[in-house]
Amino acid sequence: MVDGLIKEIKAGGEIFFFDIFVCSADYRNFEVNLLPKESQTYPEEYWEKRTLSPGAFIIYLGIGRKLKNVEHHNLYFNESWEEHFDDVFKQKKWPEKPSYYVHVPSKTDPSVAPSGGETLMFLVPVAAGLFDNSEIRESFAEKIISHFESLIGQKIYPFIKVKRIYAHKDFINEYNSFKGSAFGLAHTLTQTAFFRPKNKSRKLKNLYYVGQYTNPGIGVPICLLSAQITRNLIKREYGR
Ligand SMILES: Cc1cc2nc3c(=O)[nH]c(=O)nc-3n(C[C@H](O)[C@H](O)[C@H](O)COP(=O)(O)OP(=O)(O)OC[C@H]3O[C@@H](n4cnc5c(N)ncnc54)[C@H](O)[C@@H]3O)c2cc1C
């Protein structure tokens, strides 16, 4: 850092020099863990007070049987929808009666599973920051798969060939995601528009941000809009 500017960055043992730096990685991780305190627009105390969007508990399965009465996209809404959201946002615990999504791409594209089999992906919204170990993962996965078995009236467990669970600690290890959240900051009133972390650093003149923590927010098309906003900011300031 020189004169309020980032001049160089070290990555993979190499040093890179540049005029303008755009960060598309996890905003909180970059600010808190990679910038010195005096260069952080949003220090640790800021993030600790934020409301995070849910984390995602994901189960990938490859099974050696065909399933009936299952579509490409399947949504299960528990009767106690509000209870699930209370568990995610208020109680911050593993949901007792979760609603979930099941993706079965082999229903429309047989090439994604060996003949006679199916591929499934379960996605359960869960609170960010939950403690997650192999015991908890296995038992929660069992709860979801068994529930789905009873819902569709067909066995899945005896036919499992491949199983992979992806949850909080994977989001942290692979994406430096804050508290293992899958989507970053929630879109609450006080974390939207003017109140959302800025696309430009207030501390370093040539540092910009894009992605789901910035404006407008979460989702692939929305993140592309954030890149447009940042592009416009850079164009306005640098004329290119
Ligand atoms: C399970 C799931 C399902 C979703 N479904 C949808 C959907 O159907 N529709 C939709 O619109 N959106 C969906 N989303 C949300 C959407 O994917 C995200 O909002 C969007 O991808 C976020 O983009 P981003 O650029 O902010 O972050 P990311 O796409 O996470 O990109 C950030 C990148 O930075 C990298 N990184 C982190 N730290 C460093 C570092 N120190 N150095 C270098 N690189 C680093 C990470 O590895 C990552 O590749 C889904 C998200 C999840 C998790």
The ligand as an SDF file (V2000), in Angstrom:
LIG
                    3D

 53 58  0  0  0  0  0  0  0  0999 V2000
  -25.9020  -23.9130   -3.9870 C   0  0  0  0  0  0  0  0  0  0  0  0
  -26.1150  -22.5820   -4.6490 C   0  0  0  0  0  0  0  0  0  0  0  0
  -27.1280  -22.4310   -5.5730 C   0  0  0  0  0  0  0  0  0  0  0  0
  -27.3280  -21.2170   -6.1930 C   0  0  0  0  0  0  0  0  0  0  0  0
  -28.3190  -21.0930   -7.1360 N   0  0  0  0  0  0  0  0  0  0  0  0
  -28.4560  -19.9410   -7.8210 C   0  0  0  0  0  0  0  0  0  0  0  0
  -29.3980  -19.8280   -8.8740 C   0  0  0  0  0  0  0  0  0  0  0  0
  -30.1270  -20.7710   -9.1910 O   0  0  0  0  0  0  0  0  0  0  0  0
  -29.5080  -18.6380   -9.5210 N   0  0  0  0  0  0  0  0  0  0  0  0
  -28.7230  -17.5680   -9.2190 C   0  0  0  0  0  0  0  0  0  0  0  0
  -28.8260  -16.5190   -9.8580 O   0  0  0  0  0  0  0  0  0  0  0  0
  -27.8110  -17.6500   -8.2120 N   0  0  0  0  0  0  0  0  0  0  0  0
  -27.6580  -18.8020   -7.5170 C   0  0  0  0  0  0  0  0  0  0  0  0
  -26.7410  -18.8950   -6.5010 N   0  0  0  0  0  0  0  0  0  0  0  0
  -26.0400  -17.6750   -6.0670 C   0  0  0  0  0  0  0  0  0  0  0  0
  -24.9120  -17.3110   -6.9920 C   0  0  0  0  0  0  0  0  0  0  0  0
  -24.2070  -18.4800   -7.3540 O   0  0  0  0  0  0  0  0  0  0  0  0
  -23.9960  -16.3300   -6.2630 C   0  0  0  0  0  0  0  0  0  0  0  0
  -24.7400  -15.2200   -5.7810 O   0  0  0  0  0  0  0  0  0  0  0  0
  -22.8940  -15.8230   -7.1850 C   0  0  0  0  0  0  0  0  0  0  0  0
  -22.2190  -16.8770   -7.8400 O   0  0  0  0  0  0  0  0  0  0  0  0
  -21.8850  -15.0400   -6.3740 C   0  0  0  0  0  0  0  0  0  0  0  0
  -20.9060  -14.5650   -7.2430 O   0  0  0  0  0  0  0  0  0  0  0  0
  -19.6120  -13.8850   -6.6700 P   0  0  0  0  0  0  0  0  0  0  0  0
  -18.8020  -13.5050   -7.8630 O   0  0  0  0  0  0  0  0  0  0  0  0
  -19.9500  -12.8440   -5.6650 O   0  0  0  0  0  0  0  0  0  0  0  0
  -18.8810  -15.0280   -5.8130 O   0  0  0  0  0  0  0  0  0  0  0  0
  -18.3220  -16.4300   -6.2670 P   0  0  0  0  0  0  0  0  0  0  0  0
  -19.0410  -16.9440   -7.4660 O   0  0  0  0  0  0  0  0  0  0  0  0
  -18.3090  -17.2500   -5.0180 O   0  0  0  0  0  0  0  0  0  0  0  0
  -16.8460  -16.0910   -6.7170 O   0  0  0  0  0  0  0  0  0  0  0  0
  -15.8630  -15.7040   -5.8090 C   0  0  0  0  0  0  0  0  0  0  0  0
  -14.5820  -16.4260   -6.1900 C   0  0  0  0  0  0  0  0  0  0  0  0
  -13.5120  -15.9100   -5.4230 O   0  0  0  0  0  0  0  0  0  0  0  0
  -12.6380  -16.9770   -5.1270 C   0  0  0  0  0  0  0  0  0  0  0  0
  -11.7890  -16.6050   -4.0050 N   0  0  0  0  0  0  0  0  0  0  0  0
  -12.1080  -16.5660   -2.6820 C   0  0  0  0  0  0  0  0  0  0  0  0
  -11.0420  -16.1430   -1.9600 N   0  0  0  0  0  0  0  0  0  0  0  0
  -10.0310  -15.9200   -2.8750 C   0  0  0  0  0  0  0  0  0  0  0  0
   -8.6940  -15.4440   -2.7420 C   0  0  0  0  0  0  0  0  0  0  0  0
   -8.1690  -15.1330   -1.5550 N   0  0  0  0  0  0  0  0  0  0  0  0
   -7.9450  -15.3480   -3.8630 N   0  0  0  0  0  0  0  0  0  0  0  0
   -8.4680  -15.6460   -5.0720 C   0  0  0  0  0  0  0  0  0  0  0  0
   -9.7430  -16.0660   -5.2570 N   0  0  0  0  0  0  0  0  0  0  0  0
  -10.5120  -16.1870   -4.1560 C   0  0  0  0  0  0  0  0  0  0  0  0
  -13.5640  -18.1320   -4.8360 C   0  0  0  0  0  0  0  0  0  0  0  0
  -12.8870  -19.3550   -4.9590 O   0  0  0  0  0  0  0  0  0  0  0  0
  -14.6270  -17.9270   -5.9220 C   0  0  0  0  0  0  0  0  0  0  0  0
  -14.2930  -18.6160   -7.0990 O   0  0  0  0  0  0  0  0  0  0  0  0
  -26.5020  -20.1100   -5.8750 C   0  0  0  0  0  0  0  0  0  0  0  0
  -25.4660  -20.2720   -4.9530 C   0  0  0  0  0  0  0  0  0  0  0  0
  -25.2720  -21.4990   -4.3420 C   0  0  0  0  0  0  0  0  0  0  0  0
  -24.1450  -21.6430   -3.3650 C   0  0  0  0  0  0  0  0  0  0  0  0
  1  2  1  0
  2  3  1  0
  2 52  2  0
  3  4  2  0
  4  5  1  0
  4 50  1  0
  5  6  2  0
  6  7  1  0
  6 13  1  0
  7  8  2  0
  7  9  1  0
  9 10  1  0
 10 11  2  0
 10 12  1  0
 12 13  2  0
 13 14  1  0
 14 15  1  0
 14 50  1  0
 15 16  1  0
 16 17  1  0
 16 18  1  0
 18 19  1  0
 18 20  1  0
 20 21  1  0
 20 22  1  0
 22 23  1  0
 23 24  1  0
 24 25  2  0
 24 26  1  0
 24 27  1  0
 27 28  1  0
 28 29  2  0
 28 30  1  0
 28 31  1  0
 31 32  1  0
 32 33  1  0
 33 34  1  0
 33 48  1  0
 34 35  1  0
 35 36  1  0
 35 46  1  0
 36 37  1  0
 36 45  1  0
 37 38  2  0
 38 39  1  0
 39 40  1  0
 39 45  2  0
 40 41  1  0
 40 42  2  0
 42 43  1  0
 43 44  2  0
 44 45  1  0
 46 47  1  0
 46 48  1  0
 48 49  1  0
 50 51  2  0
 51 52  1  0
 52 53  1  0
M  END
$$$$
